[in-house]
Amino acid sequence: MTVTRAVELEGHIIDSGMMETAFDIIMDMDGAFEVEEFEIGRSKTERSYALLTVEAEDAERLQSIIHQLHQNGANPVDPNDAELEAAPDDQVVPPGFYSTTNHPTDVRYEGEWLTVEDPEMDCAVVVEPDGPGGPRAYTEVLNGVEAGDLVVTGNAGIRVRPPERPRGREGAFGFMQGGISSERPSGSTIEKIATAIAETKREGGNVLVVAGPALIHSGAREDLARLVREGFIDMLSIGNGFAVHDVERDLYGTSLGVDTESLDHPRKGHKHHIYAISEIIRAGGLEPAVEDGVVESGVLYECIIGDVEYVIAGSIRDDGPLPDTITDAVEAQDAIREQAHRADLVVMLSTLLHSVAVGNCLPSTTRTICVDIDPATVTQLVDRGSAQAVGMVTDIGTFVPTLAEELLAD
């Protein structure tokens, strides 16, 4: 005996591929469907609507299909309230808890929809019935769950809203619908990225830059520092390696022992990064080093004198590390997460691991640009759930100076 359930899709479901995805999910999971109602938007901004009856051979298979549909924006008709269960202990969630996507999400509580604050993938949803302004719902990482928190379980009473892709491509961000390619004219693409950054700043938004040490090696350090100095970057997320080589360039004129201008290998240049770490430790950290005149240029120098926020997240590979590097992994995650939730536009520059780490904290509505010489960097970011990320395949040493030239032209 088969079982059925009705689901609905609403929005730009054709242009975004949401409807095709729903059909594929049902068929791939050995289900069947009937389109009960279908209304097509007939203008660039008009929304479409589809009502489907989904059928499966048993309740367990149907539930699996509905779960996958739900993750992609197909929501059950006439939902019940979300099921809540108290966390039995700190950092312990109830069995069957709802694991979030990074899409905007609502949960139904006492007949009303609550928008889940700070959408982020792979979190739990906690409902606080007696919040200061009334009931609220928010995402919480597993290690942040406290005993007694009311955690959403199952799939009932949850509505997911993936980003839509309307037919119109107006505005500075229209180019971002094109995905990953090395075939686009780089000049015009960089110009559009510059326009997007400038538009974000005009609207009072925050620009977060995620950068890897290759940016220093490639000679783009001074141009990124100019962008910080001129106010185009509000937050910087980096690793210990970036910070070390930024300082090394100031103290010794090298990055990883190589002169970034002449490409010469100075005598004992291979020791310069260790010497740089030692000098910052001796000064008591990056800020004292800047205040005392030990460090007089660079990206972090501009961040410190311009009061631009930066997070240096450590890893097991780090030399030193610098005193400013956050070596506790959970503490570093929290610092990255706090930045990510405030960002309106994120530019990721030549760093696979750090880009994935930040991307995991971003809601799907945050516009994200990833630039790398290797297209696999952007591909991996998308595969891990940051579907909003688009990329430009080019040398970072060419991209950043050209971007700076575009932004500072006026």
LUMTORGU-62099 format. One record per residue (C-alpha): residue number from 1; x, y, z. Coordinates in pm, whole numbers, plus 32768, in hexadecimal, padded with zeros to 4 digits. Example, Ala and Ser with C-alpha at 12.3 -4.5 7.8 and 13.67 -1.06 7.14 Angstrom:
<rs>
[1; [84CE; 7E3E; 830C]]
[2; [8557; 7F96; 82CA]]
</rs>
This chain:
<rs>
[1; [8000; 8000; 8000]]
[2; [8093; 814F; 7F9A]]
[3; [8095; 828E; 806A]]
[4; [8085; 83F7; 7FF1]]
[5; [80C5; 8557; 8065]]
[6; [8091; 86AA; 7FC1]]
[7; [81AE; 87A3; 7FA1]]
[8; [81BF; 88FB; 7F03]]
[9; [82CB; 89C5; 7E56]]
[10; [82B4; 8B3D; 7E37]]
[11; [838E; 8C4D; 7DA1]]
[12; [846E; 8C4C; 7C6E]]
[13; [8460; 8AD2; 7C6C]]
[14; [84A3; 8AA9; 7AF7]]
[15; [85C8; 8B99; 7AC7]]
[16; [8670; 8B27; 7C08]]
[17; [8651; 89B7; 7BA7]]
[18; [858E; 896D; 7CE6]]
[19; [8473; 88BB; 7C32]]
[20; [855B; 87E0; 7B61]]
[21; [861D; 878A; 7C9C]]
[22; [84DE; 8720; 7D4D]]
[23; [847B; 863C; 7C2E]]
[24; [85D7; 85A0; 7C27]]
[25; [85D3; 8561; 7D9F]]
[26; [8485; 84B0; 7D93]]
[27; [84E2; 83D2; 7C6E]]
[28; [8643; 8387; 7CE8]]
[29; [85B3; 8313; 7E36]]
[30; [84B6; 822A; 7D8E]]
[31; [838A; 8306; 7DD2]]
[32; [827D; 838D; 7CEF]]
[33; [81CF; 84DB; 7CD1]]
[34; [809E; 8582; 7C42]]
[35; [8095; 86F7; 7BF3]]
[36; [7F49; 8765; 7C85]]
[37; [7F71; 88D9; 7C45]]
[38; [8069; 89A6; 7B7E]]
[39; [8066; 8B20; 7B53]]
[40; [817D; 8BB7; 7A82]]
[41; [81F9; 8D17; 7AC1]]
[42; [81DA; 8DD6; 797A]]
[43; [82C9; 8EF6; 79BE]]
[44; [8431; 8F13; 7A33]]
[45; [83C5; 8F57; 7B97]]
[46; [8282; 8E90; 7BB3]]
[47; [8299; 8D57; 7C88]]
[48; [822E; 8BF7; 7C28]]
[49; [817B; 8AF1; 7CF8]]
[50; [8163; 8976; 7CE7]]
[51; [80A1; 8881; 7DBF]]
[52; [811B; 8719; 7DAE]]
[53; [8095; 85D8; 7E40]]
[54; [81BD; 84FA; 7E93]]
[55; [818B; 8382; 7EA6]]
[56; [8267; 826F; 7F34]]
[57; [8243; 80FE; 7F83]]
[58; [8255; 812F; 80FD]]
[59; [825E; 8241; 8205]]
[60; [83D4; 8222; 8243]]
[61; [842E; 8258; 80D5]]
[62; [8336; 8374; 80B8]]
[63; [83D1; 841C; 81E7]]
[64; [852B; 8400; 8148]]
[65; [84AC; 849D; 8006]]
[66; [83F9; 85B4; 80BE]]
[67; [8535; 85FA; 8185]]
[68; [8605; 8625; 8049]]
[69; [84F9; 86F8; 7FA3]]
[70; [84E6; 87CE; 80D9]]
[71; [865D; 8812; 80D1]]
[72; [862E; 889B; 7F72]]
[73; [8508; 8980; 7FB9]]
[74; [83D5; 88A2; 7F88]]
[75; [82FF; 88C7; 80C0]]
[76; [81DF; 87EC; 813B]]
[77; [8083; 887E; 811B]]
[78; [7FC7; 88DA; 825B]]
[79; [80EE; 889C; 8347]]
[80; [80CB; 8856; 84B7]]
[81; [8194; 8908; 85C1]]
[82; [8301; 88A6; 85D6]]
[83; [834F; 878B; 86C7]]
[84; [8421; 8801; 87ED]]
[85; [84E8; 872F; 88E1]]
[86; [85C1; 87A3; 8A00]]
[87; [8736; 8764; 89E4]]
[88; [878B; 865F; 8AED]]
[89; [88E0; 86F2; 8B3D]]
[90; [89DA; 87F9; 8ACF]]
[91; [8A57; 87B6; 896B]]
[92; [895D; 8696; 8948]]
[93; [883C; 86B5; 8853]]
[94; [8707; 85D6; 8849]]
[95; [8708; 84B3; 8751]]
[96; [8675; 8514; 8601]]
[97; [86BE; 8688; 862E]]
[98; [8694; 8760; 84F8]]
[99; [87E6; 87A5; 8454]]
[100; [87DB; 88F2; 83A1]]
[101; [8830; 8961; 8242]]
[102; [88C6; 8ABB; 820F]]
[103; [8784; 8B36; 816D]]
[104; [868F; 8C26; 8211]]
[105; [85B1; 8B4D; 82ED]]
[106; [8470; 8B7A; 83B4]]
[107; [83E4; 8A9C; 84C6]]
[108; [8278; 8A91; 852E]]
[109; [823A; 8ACB; 86A1]]
[110; [80DD; 8AE4; 8735]]
[111; [8049; 8B22; 85DC]]
[112; [813D; 8C39; 857E]]
[113; [826F; 8C2F; 84A0]]
[114; [83B4; 8C9A; 8548]]
[115; [84D8; 8CFB; 8469]]
[116; [860F; 8C3C; 84D7]]
[117; [8723; 8D33; 852E]]
[118; [887F; 8D0F; 8497]]
[119; [883F; 8BF4; 83A0]]
[120; [896D; 8B10; 8385]]
[121; [89A0; 89AD; 830B]]
[122; [89CA; 8883; 83F4]]
[123; [8939; 891F; 852E]]
[124; [8812; 88DC; 8613]]
[125; [86E8; 89C8; 8631]]
[126; [8691; 8A3C; 8790]]
[127; [8541; 8ADD; 87E1]]
[128; [8535; 8BD1; 8903]]
[129; [83C4; 8BFE; 8964]]
[130; [8404; 8D24; 8A4E]]
[131; [84F8; 8DFB; 898D]]
[132; [850D; 8F72; 89DF]]
[133; [842E; 8FC6; 88B5]]
[134; [8360; 8E89; 88BB]]
[135; [83AB; 8D2C; 8838]]
[136; [84E6; 8D0D; 8764]]
[137; [85A1; 8BFD; 86AA]]
[138; [8714; 8BF4; 865F]]
[139; [8824; 8B0B; 85E2]]
[140; [8916; 8A7A; 86DC]]
[141; [8A51; 89AD; 86A2]]
[142; [8A4D; 8863; 8759]]
[143; [8B55; 88C5; 8856]]
[144; [8A84; 89F8; 88AD]]
[145; [8946; 893A; 8909]]
[146; [88F4; 894B; 8A7B]]
[147; [882B; 885A; 8B4F]]
[148; [86B9; 88B2; 8B3B]]
[149; [86CC; 896C; 89ED]]
[150; [8597; 8921; 891A]]
[151; [8626; 8885; 87DF]]
[152; [855D; 8852; 869F]]
[153; [8545; 86E2; 863D]]
[154; [84BB; 8634; 8509]]
[155; [8446; 86F5; 83D7]]
[156; [82EB; 876E; 8437]]
[157; [82AB; 88E2; 8451]]
[158; [83EA; 8947; 839B]]
[159; [83F2; 8A1C; 8261]]
[160; [852F; 8A46; 8192]]
[161; [8555; 8B62; 8097]]
[162; [867D; 8B32; 7FA9]]
[163; [86FB; 8C6B; 7EF6]]
[164; [863B; 8CAF; 7DB8]]
[165; [86C0; 8D06; 7C63]]
[166; [85CA; 8DE8; 7BAD]]
[167; [85E3; 8E12; 7A37]]
[168; [8654; 8F7D; 7A54]]
[169; [87CB; 8FB0; 7A70]]
[170; [87CB; 9122; 7AC7]]
[171; [88AF; 91BA; 7BCC]]
[172; [8A1A; 9194; 7C26]]
[173; [89F0; 9029; 7C8A]]
[174; [8952; 8FAA; 7B49]]
[175; [8AA2; 8F1E; 7AD5]]
[176; [8AA9; 8E3C; 7C06]]
[177; [89AC; 8D4D; 7B75]]
[178; [8AA6; 8CB9; 7A85]]
[179; [8B5D; 8BBC; 7B61]]
[180; [8CCA; 8B5D; 7B2E]]
[181; [8D8B; 8BA0; 79F2]]
[182; [8EE8; 8BF5; 7975]]
[183; [8E5B; 8C65; 7825]]
[184; [8DC0; 8DB3; 7887]]
[185; [8E79; 8EF4; 782E]]
[186; [8F37; 8F3A; 796F]]
[187; [8F36; 90B5; 794D]]
[188; [8DBE; 90D9; 7936]]
[189; [8D87; 8FD9; 7A4B]]
[190; [8E71; 908F; 7B3A]]
[191; [8DC1; 91D4; 7AE4]]
[192; [8C75; 913A; 7B47]]
[193; [8D06; 90B1; 7C8A]]
[194; [8D89; 920D; 7CD9]]
[195; [8C2F; 929A; 7C94]]
[196; [8B96; 9197; 7D7E]]
[197; [8C88; 91F4; 7E96]]
[198; [8C4C; 9369; 7E64]]
[199; [8AD4; 9333; 7E61]]
[200; [8AE5; 926B; 7FA4]]
[201; [8BA8; 9383; 804B]]
[202; [8AB8; 9492; 7FCC]]
[203; [8997; 93D1; 8065]]
[204; [8A48; 93BE; 81B5]]
[205; [8A9C; 924D; 8196]]
[206; [8BCC; 9193; 821A]]
[207; [8CD5; 90FE; 8135]]
[208; [8D96; 8FD5; 81C0]]
[209; [8ED9; 8F67; 8115]]
[210; [8F5C; 8E06; 814B]]
[211; [90C5; 8DF1; 80D6]]
[212; [91D9; 8CF0; 80C2]]
[213; [9355; 8D1B; 80CE]]
[214; [936E; 8CF1; 7F55]]
[215; [92F1; 8E57; 7F40]]
[216; [942E; 8ECC; 7FF1]]
[217; [950F; 8DE8; 7F23]]
[218; [9477; 8E6B; 7DDE]]
[219; [94CB; 8FD6; 7E2B]]
[220; [9362; 904C; 7E5E]]
[221; [939B; 90B0; 7FC9]]
[222; [93BB; 9227; 7F90]]
[223; [927E; 9238; 7EC0]]
[224; [91B0; 917E; 7FC4]]
[225; [9241; 9268; 80CC]]
[226; [91CD; 9391; 7FFB]]
[227; [906C; 9305; 7FF0]]
[228; [906F; 92E4; 816A]]
[229; [90F7; 9446; 8191]]
[230; [8FEF; 94DA; 80A9]]
[231; [8ECE; 9437; 8164]]
[232; [8E5E; 932D; 806A]]
[233; [8E9E; 920F; 815E]]
[234; [8DEB; 91FC; 82AD]]
[235; [8E66; 90AA; 832B]]
[236; [8F8A; 8FC3; 82E1]]
[237; [8F91; 8E4C; 8320]]
[238; [90E6; 8DA9; 82FA]]
[239; [91CA; 8C99; 837D]]
[240; [9315; 8CAC; 8433]]
[241; [93D5; 8C80; 82EB]]
[242; [9341; 8DB9; 824C]]
[243; [9390; 8E8A; 837F]]
[244; [94F4; 8E07; 839C]]
[245; [954C; 8E4B; 8231]]
[246; [94A5; 8FA1; 823B]]
[247; [958C; 8FFC; 835C]]
[248; [96B8; 8F51; 82B9]]
[249; [9687; 902A; 8184]]
[250; [9694; 9162; 825C]]
[251; [97C3; 90FC; 832A]]
[252; [9898; 904F; 8222]]
[253; [97FE; 909B; 80CE]]
[254; [97B7; 8F2A; 8093]]
[255; [9698; 8E34; 80A0]]
[256; [96F9; 8CCF; 80F6]]
[257; [9861; 8D3D; 80C1]]
[258; [982F; 8DC4; 7F5F]]
[259; [9840; 8F34; 7F00]]
[260; [96E6; 8F6D; 7E69]]
[261; [9768; 907D; 7D7F]]
[262; [98B5; 8FF7; 7CFF]]
[263; [9868; 8E85; 7D43]]
[264; [99C7; 8E65; 7DD5]]
[265; [9A0F; 8D73; 7EF2]]
[266; [9ACC; 8E3C; 7FF8]]
[267; [9BCD; 8D8F; 80D1]]
[268; [9B1C; 8CEE; 81FB]]
[269; [99D2; 8D55; 815E]]
[270; [993B; 8C06; 81BA]]
[271; [9955; 8C71; 8327]]
[272; [98A4; 8DBD; 82FC]]
[273; [9748; 8D40; 8357]]
[274; [97CA; 8CAF; 849E]]
[275; [9886; 8DF1; 84E8]]
[276; [9745; 8EB5; 84A3]]
[277; [9681; 8DDF; 8598]]
[278; [9791; 8E13; 869D]]
[279; [9787; 8F8D; 8674]]
[280; [960C; 8F9A; 86A2]]
[281; [961F; 8EBC; 87D5]]
[282; [9733; 8F9D; 885E]]
[283; [9653; 90CF; 8826]]
[284; [952F; 9028; 88D6]]
[285; [944D; 9002; 87A5]]
[286; [93F1; 90B0; 8662]]
[287; [9353; 91E7; 86FA]]
[288; [947B; 9235; 87E0]]
[289; [9563; 91F4; 86B7]]
[290; [94A9; 92FB; 85EC]]
[291; [9499; 93F1; 8710]]
[292; [960F; 93CB; 8750]]
[293; [966D; 93F7; 85E2]]
[294; [96E9; 9292; 85B7]]
[295; [95EC; 925B; 849B]]
[296; [95B4; 9386; 83B6]]
[297; [94F2; 9301; 8289]]
[298; [9414; 91ED; 8208]]
[299; [92B2; 916C; 8218]]
[300; [92A9; 9133; 838E]]
[301; [9358; 9280; 83CA]]
[302; [923A; 932F; 8312]]
[303; [9138; 9261; 83D1]]
[304; [91D0; 92C7; 851E]]
[305; [91FA; 943C; 84DB]]
[306; [90A6; 9449; 842D]]
[307; [8FF2; 937F; 8538]]
[308; [8F87; 9275; 843B]]
[309; [8F23; 912F; 84E1]]
[310; [8FF5; 8FFA; 8496]]
[311; [8FE9; 8E8E; 8506]]
[312; [911F; 8DB2; 84EF]]
[313; [90B6; 8C47; 850D]]
[314; [91C3; 8B4A; 855C]]
[315; [9200; 89EA; 84DD]]
[316; [92DC; 88C3; 8533]]
[317; [93CB; 892B; 841B]]
[318; [9425; 8A7D; 84B2]]
[319; [9585; 8AF1; 8500]]
[320; [9599; 8BBA; 863F]]
[321; [9481; 8C0F; 8641]]
[322; [9458; 8D87; 8666]]
[323; [93CA; 8DF8; 87B6]]
[324; [9297; 8E80; 8701]]
[325; [9243; 8D2E; 8664]]
[326; [9117; 8C7D; 86FD]]
[327; [919A; 8B1F; 873E]]
[328; [9060; 8A8E; 87DE]]
[329; [8F98; 89FA; 86BB]]
[330; [8E42; 8A36; 8758]]
[331; [8E9C; 8B9A; 87B8]]
[332; [8F19; 8BD8; 8655]]
[333; [8DD5; 8B4D; 85C5]]
[334; [8D0A; 8C35; 86A2]]
[335; [8DD7; 8D63; 8634]]
[336; [8DB4; 8D07; 84C3]]
[337; [8C41; 8CC5; 84F1]]
[338; [8C09; 8E18; 8594]]
[339; [8CAE; 8EC6; 846B]]
[340; [8BF4; 8DF3; 836B]]
[341; [8A9F; 8E44; 83FE]]
[342; [8AE3; 8FBB; 83D8]]
[343; [8B6A; 8FAC; 8275]]
[344; [8A9A; 9021; 814C]]
[345; [8BA0; 8FCD; 8044]]
[346; [8CC2; 8ED9; 8069]]
[347; [8DF1; 8ED5; 7F84]]
[348; [8EC6; 8D9B; 7FA5]]
[349; [9025; 8DBE; 7F1D]]
[350; [90FC; 8C8F; 7ED4]]
[351; [90C1; 8BB3; 8004]]
[352; [9005; 8A6C; 7FEC]]
[353; [8FF8; 89FC; 8157]]
[354; [8FAE; 8B51; 81EA]]
[355; [8EA6; 8B95; 80DF]]
[356; [8DF4; 8A4F; 8134]]
[357; [8E07; 8A9D; 82A9]]
[358; [8D69; 8BF4; 827C]]
[359; [8C76; 8B75; 8174]]
[360; [8BEE; 8A77; 826B]]
[361; [8B85; 8B98; 834F]]
[362; [8ADB; 8C6B; 8243]]
[363; [8966; 8C78; 8200]]
[364; [890F; 8C2F; 8096]]
[365; [8898; 8D96; 806A]]
[366; [89F5; 8E29; 809D]]
[367; [8A90; 8E7E; 7F4F]]
[368; [8BDC; 8DCB; 7F2F]]
[369; [8CF0; 8DF2; 7E2C]]
[370; [8E10; 8CFA; 7E25]]
[371; [8F4A; 8D44; 7D5C]]
[372; [9055; 8C3B; 7D28]]
[373; [913B; 8BBA; 7C19]]
[374; [90AB; 8A5E; 7C58]]
[375; [8F39; 8A31; 7BFA]]
[376; [8F27; 890D; 7CEE]]
[377; [8F2D; 8A07; 7E0E]]
[378; [8DE0; 8A9D; 7DA7]]
[379; [8D53; 894A; 7D44]]
[380; [8D9F; 88BA; 7E9B]]
[381; [8D01; 89E9; 7F42]]
[382; [8BBF; 89B1; 7E7E]]
[383; [8BC4; 8839; 7EB9]]
[384; [8BD6; 8872; 8030]]
[385; [8A93; 8939; 802A]]
[386; [8AF8; 8A9F; 7FDB]]
[387; [8A26; 8A9F; 7EA0]]
[388; [8A1A; 8C1C; 7EA0]]
[389; [8B90; 8C2C; 7E59]]
[390; [8C02; 8C8A; 7CFE]]
[391; [8D64; 8C91; 7C88]]
[392; [8E69; 8D2A; 7BAB]]
[393; [8F8E; 8C54; 7B3E]]
[394; [90C1; 8D31; 7B28]]
[395; [920E; 8D83; 7BCB]]
[396; [91D9; 8E39; 7D13]]
[397; [930B; 8F10; 7CCD]]
[398; [9258; 8F9E; 7B9E]]
[399; [90FB; 8FAD; 7C31]]
[400; [913A; 907B; 7D6D]]
[401; [9203; 9196; 7CC7]]
[402; [90FF; 91B2; 7BB1]]
[403; [8FE4; 91B3; 7CAF]]
[404; [9093; 92C4; 7D75]]
[405; [90C4; 938F; 7C3A]]
[406; [8F50; 9375; 7BEA]]
[407; [8EDE; 93D0; 7D4A]]
[408; [8FD4; 94EC; 7D7A]]
[409; [8FAE; 9581; 7C1D]]
[410; [8ECA; 9694; 7C9D]]
</rs>
